[in-house]
Amino acid sequence: MKPTHRRILIFVVALVVVAGGYLTYRLVATSQRNVPQQFSEARSQGAIISERIVASSNEIAASIARLSSPTSTQLQVSSTISEIAVKVSEVRAKDLELAGTLDAMARAVIDIRSSEAQQAALKAISQRLELVGRLESYTDQVTRLVVAMRLRLDNGIRNNSDIAKLVQEINAEVAAVNEASRLADELMAEFDSLLR
């Protein structure tokens, strides 16, 4: 073999080794940043469910505000109470669904290679779990309000102070639900930034 061919062959082999090493490095670096598919799918589902829960909670709050309108007829109030009861059932179902997606995310966290990203994911999941707890409290309060309104409407029971207190508690819980959702979104953004 001629010396120039040998040099070219050595150069090509060296180039292949360097290129292969670089590609291997990039593949390993990329795979360490990747997130397990189960985590990504559960995260997407959880985000959609959370958005729907917050929207439903805000709809319930708007319906509650309509209840106090002085121009509402007894039939309108009764209809609004029924709408609220249906929405509360929907929120409870979505809350359980969200808990399931959080469980799937938590199980998949172990497969995230970066320990920093794992910690950020766990913080975000924890914040979403707080949202689940807040929603349980919220739906209980709204259910108590529906019962109090039914008692007032159907039996003429004067429980205005109880109703006013429940409405204040519900409004505070809606704010807490929205804040918990916002914080969870921020923590997920932090998680994302660790993967870049």
Solvent accessible surface area in square Angstrom, and as a share of the most:
residue,aa,sasa,rsa
1,M,156,0.70
2,K,131,0.56
3,P,93,0.59
4,T,80,0.47
5,H,101,0.45
6,R,130,0.47
7,R,170,0.62
8,I,104,0.53
9,L,87,0.43
10,I,105,0.53
11,F,131,0.54
12,V,69,0.40
13,V,81,0.46
14,A,48,0.37
15,L,98,0.49
16,V,97,0.56
17,V,100,0.58
18,V,100,0.58
19,A,45,0.35
20,G,33,0.32
21,G,40,0.39
22,Y,127,0.48
23,L,117,0.58
24,T,80,0.46
25,Y,138,0.53
26,R,110,0.40
27,L,126,0.63
28,V,73,0.42
29,A,27,0.21
30,T,50,0.29
31,S,37,0.24
32,Q,90,0.40
33,R,97,0.35
34,N,81,0.42
35,V,36,0.21
36,P,20,0.13
37,Q,128,0.57
38,Q,113,0.50
39,F,1,0.00
40,S,47,0.31
41,E,88,0.40
42,A,4,0.03
43,R,67,0.25
44,S,63,0.41
45,Q,101,0.45
46,G,3,0.03
47,A,39,0.30
48,I,85,0.43
49,I,8,0.04
50,S,2,0.01
51,E,121,0.54
52,R,136,0.50
53,I,0,0.00
54,V,28,0.16
55,A,49,0.38
56,S,5,0.03
57,S,0,0.00
58,N,65,0.34
59,E,81,0.37
60,I,0,0.00
61,A,23,0.18
62,A,55,0.42
63,S,11,0.07
64,I,7,0.04
65,A,67,0.52
66,R,118,0.43
67,L,15,0.07
68,S,92,0.60
69,S,41,0.26
70,P,135,0.85
71,T,117,0.68
72,S,35,0.22
73,T,73,0.42
74,Q,118,0.52
75,L,145,0.72
76,Q,100,0.44
77,V,18,0.10
78,S,28,0.18
79,S,53,0.34
80,T,12,0.07
81,I,1,0.00
82,S,51,0.33
83,E,83,0.37
84,I,1,0.00
85,A,42,0.33
86,V,88,0.50
87,K,56,0.24
88,V,6,0.03
89,S,69,0.44
90,E,66,0.30
91,V,0,0.00
92,R,92,0.34
93,A,60,0.46
94,K,43,0.18
95,D,9,0.05
96,L,137,0.68
97,E,99,0.44
98,L,0,0.00
99,A,35,0.27
100,G,43,0.41
101,T,11,0.06
102,L,3,0.01
103,D,67,0.35
104,A,39,0.30
105,M,6,0.03
106,A,45,0.35
107,R,173,0.63
108,A,6,0.05
109,V,7,0.04
110,I,134,0.68
111,D,84,0.44
112,I,1,0.01
113,R,160,0.59
114,S,34,0.22
115,S,76,0.49
116,E,115,0.52
117,A,0,0.00
118,Q,36,0.16
119,Q,101,0.45
120,A,3,0.02
121,A,0,0.00
122,L,75,0.37
123,K,108,0.46
124,A,0,0.00
125,I,7,0.04
126,S,64,0.41
127,Q,24,0.11
128,R,17,0.06
129,L,92,0.46
130,E,83,0.37
131,L,0,0.00
132,V,14,0.08
133,G,38,0.36
134,R,91,0.33
135,L,0,0.00
136,E,97,0.44
137,S,44,0.28
138,Y,0,0.00
139,T,2,0.01
140,D,74,0.38
141,Q,24,0.11
142,V,0,0.00
143,T,49,0.29
144,R,124,0.45
145,L,1,0.00
146,V,19,0.11
147,V,81,0.46
148,A,11,0.08
149,M,5,0.02
150,R,72,0.26
151,L,69,0.34
152,R,70,0.26
153,L,35,0.17
154,D,94,0.49
155,N,98,0.50
156,G,48,0.46
157,I,76,0.39
158,R,189,0.69
159,N,17,0.09
160,N,83,0.42
161,S,88,0.57
162,D,82,0.42
163,I,15,0.08
164,A,56,0.43
165,K,126,0.53
166,L,14,0.07
167,V,39,0.23
168,Q,128,0.57
169,E,49,0.22
170,I,0,0.00
171,N,77,0.39
172,A,65,0.50
173,E,15,0.07
174,V,14,0.08
175,A,62,0.48
176,A,23,0.18
177,V,0,0.00
178,N,52,0.26
179,E,73,0.33
180,A,2,0.02
181,S,13,0.09
182,R,109,0.40
183,L,60,0.30
184,A,0,0.00
185,D,76,0.39
186,E,88,0.39
187,L,39,0.19
188,M,13,0.06
189,A,57,0.44
190,E,77,0.35
191,F,0,0.00
192,D,38,0.20
193,S,56,0.36
194,L,66,0.33
195,L,30,0.15
196,R,200,0.73
